[in-house]
Amino acid sequence: MLTRKSKYGLKALLLLAEEVDRGPVLISELAERQKLPKKFLEAILLELKRAGLLHSKKGKGGGYVLGRKPTEITVGQVIRVLEGPLALTPCVSQTAYRRCDECLDERACGVRLAMKEVRDATAEILDNTTLAGLNARVARSDATPQESRRATRPESPRAARSRGKKPLAI
């Protein structure tokens, strides 16, 4: 399961990828725009900075910027920095391999074979999904203007009352 740490880190990086030409973005702005807890986000961004995925600038006009182009940062890299290996068991990890104590024969272990397939499929997707690619997919899925999407959904009774209208009976 993806932890909040990785989810928040990815959300912040995706916003920085959108704003790549704007220059540094303050933590407070990232936190506010993504509705993330500022203190937790600070710790996450510091880890990403240590790994070289971010750079920071102090002082006036300061904030965080991506350490590389959005096309060069993958979701897999981010998750590995913030969580560690993608593998569900240490015996199939490529970055933190450790033999399982209870395993008699790794080559004949059904659990290991299944977990290796999961690791390979997960790595294939995450290591080929870049920040730029994700933002492009979001932009394509968001191509329908907000107003036309709202027009296709009936207004909730609460929203209608708050605007002084009688709700539609559905």
C-alpha positions as CSV (number, residue, x, y, z in Angstrom):
1,M,0.0,0.0,0.0
2,L,1.2,3.5,-0.9
3,T,1.9,5.4,2.3
4,R,0.9,9.0,2.8
5,K,4.6,9.9,2.8
6,S,5.0,8.7,-0.8
7,K,1.6,10.0,-1.9
8,Y,2.4,13.5,-0.5
9,G,5.8,13.4,-2.0
10,L,4.4,12.5,-5.4
11,K,1.7,15.2,-5.2
12,A,4.4,17.9,-4.4
13,L,6.7,16.7,-7.2
14,L,3.8,16.7,-9.7
15,L,3.0,20.3,-8.8
16,L,6.7,21.3,-9.1
17,A,6.8,19.6,-12.5
18,E,3.8,21.6,-13.6
19,E,5.5,24.8,-12.3
20,V,8.9,23.9,-13.7
21,D,9.4,27.1,-15.7
22,R,8.1,29.3,-12.8
23,G,11.1,28.9,-10.5
24,P,11.2,27.9,-6.9
25,V,8.0,27.2,-5.0
26,L,7.7,27.7,-1.3
27,I,6.8,24.8,1.0
28,S,3.8,26.8,2.3
29,E,2.4,27.2,-1.2
30,L,2.9,23.5,-2.0
31,A,1.2,22.5,1.2
32,E,-1.7,24.9,0.7
33,R,-2.3,24.1,-3.0
34,Q,-2.2,20.3,-2.4
35,K,-3.9,20.5,1.1
36,L,-1.0,18.7,2.7
37,P,0.4,19.1,6.3
38,K,3.3,21.6,6.1
39,K,5.6,20.0,8.7
40,F,5.2,16.5,7.3
41,L,5.8,17.9,3.8
42,E,9.0,19.6,4.9
43,A,10.5,16.3,6.1
44,I,9.4,14.6,2.8
45,L,11.0,17.3,0.6
46,L,14.2,17.2,2.6
47,E,14.5,13.4,1.9
48,L,13.8,14.1,-1.8
49,K,16.5,16.8,-1.8
50,R,19.1,14.5,-0.2
51,A,18.4,12.0,-3.0
52,G,18.9,14.7,-5.6
53,L,15.4,14.8,-6.9
54,L,14.9,18.3,-5.6
55,H,17.0,21.5,-5.1
56,S,16.2,24.3,-2.7
57,K,17.0,28.0,-2.7
58,K,17.0,30.1,0.4
59,G,16.0,33.7,0.9
60,K,13.8,35.9,-1.2
61,G,12.5,34.1,-4.2
62,G,13.5,30.8,-2.6
63,G,11.7,27.5,-2.4
64,Y,12.0,24.1,-4.1
65,V,12.6,23.2,-7.7
66,L,13.0,19.8,-9.3
67,G,16.6,18.5,-9.4
68,R,16.1,17.1,-12.9
69,K,13.7,17.5,-15.8
70,P,10.1,16.1,-15.2
71,T,10.8,13.6,-18.0
72,E,13.7,12.2,-16.0
73,I,12.0,11.6,-12.6
74,T,10.0,8.4,-12.3
75,V,7.4,7.4,-9.8
76,G,9.6,4.3,-9.0
77,Q,12.5,6.5,-8.0
78,V,10.4,8.6,-5.7
79,I,8.9,5.6,-4.0
80,R,12.3,4.0,-3.5
81,V,13.6,7.2,-1.9
82,L,10.7,7.6,0.4
83,E,9.8,3.9,1.1
84,G,12.7,1.7,0.1
85,P,12.5,-1.3,-2.2
86,L,9.4,-2.0,-4.3
87,A,9.6,-5.7,-3.6
88,L,7.1,-7.1,-1.1
89,T,9.7,-9.7,0.2
90,P,13.4,-9.1,0.7
91,C,14.3,-12.2,-1.3
92,V,13.2,-10.6,-4.6
93,S,14.5,-7.1,-4.0
94,Q,17.0,-5.8,-6.4
95,T,18.2,-3.0,-4.1
96,A,17.9,-4.6,-0.7
97,Y,18.2,-8.4,-1.3
98,R,18.1,-10.6,1.8
99,R,17.5,-14.3,1.9
100,C,14.4,-15.3,3.8
101,D,15.4,-17.2,7.0
102,E,12.7,-19.9,6.6
103,C,13.4,-20.6,2.9
104,L,15.1,-23.9,2.2
105,D,15.4,-23.5,-1.6
106,E,14.8,-20.1,-3.2
107,R,14.6,-21.6,-6.7
108,A,11.7,-23.8,-5.6
109,C,9.8,-21.3,-3.4
110,G,6.3,-20.6,-4.8
111,V,6.0,-17.4,-2.7
112,R,9.2,-16.1,-4.0
113,L,8.2,-16.8,-7.6
114,A,4.9,-15.0,-7.2
115,M,6.5,-12.0,-5.4
116,K,9.1,-11.7,-8.2
117,E,6.4,-11.4,-10.8
118,V,4.7,-8.7,-8.7
119,R,8.0,-6.9,-8.2
120,D,8.8,-7.0,-11.9
121,A,5.3,-5.8,-13.0
122,T,5.3,-3.1,-10.4
123,A,8.8,-1.9,-11.4
124,E,7.9,-2.0,-15.1
125,I,5.0,0.4,-14.5
126,L,6.5,2.7,-11.9
127,D,10.0,3.0,-13.5
128,N,8.4,4.0,-16.8
129,T,6.0,6.5,-15.4
130,T,7.5,10.0,-15.2
131,L,6.3,13.1,-13.6
132,A,5.9,14.7,-17.0
133,G,4.0,11.7,-18.3
134,L,1.6,11.7,-15.4
135,N,0.9,15.4,-15.7
136,A,0.2,14.9,-19.4
137,R,-2.3,12.1,-18.6
138,V,-4.0,14.3,-16.0
139,A,-4.2,17.2,-18.4
140,R,-5.8,14.9,-21.1
141,S,-8.3,13.5,-18.6
142,D,-9.1,17.0,-17.4
143,A,-9.7,18.3,-20.9
144,T,-13.5,18.6,-20.3
145,P,-14.1,22.0,-18.7
146,Q,-15.2,22.1,-15.1
147,E,-18.5,23.8,-16.0
148,S,-19.7,21.2,-18.5
149,R,-18.9,18.4,-16.0
150,R,-20.9,20.2,-13.3
151,A,-23.8,20.6,-15.8
152,T,-24.1,16.9,-16.3
153,R,-24.4,16.2,-12.6
154,P,-27.6,17.1,-10.7
155,E,-27.0,19.7,-7.9
156,S,-27.0,18.2,-4.4
157,P,-29.9,19.2,-2.2
158,R,-27.5,20.7,0.3
159,A,-25.8,22.8,-2.4
160,A,-29.2,23.9,-3.8
161,R,-30.4,25.0,-0.3
162,S,-27.1,26.9,0.4
163,R,-27.7,28.9,-2.8
164,G,-31.3,29.6,-1.8
165,K,-32.9,27.2,-4.4
166,K,-35.3,24.4,-3.9
167,P,-33.6,21.0,-4.5
168,L,-34.7,18.9,-7.4
169,A,-36.5,15.7,-6.5
170,I,-34.7,12.8,-7.9
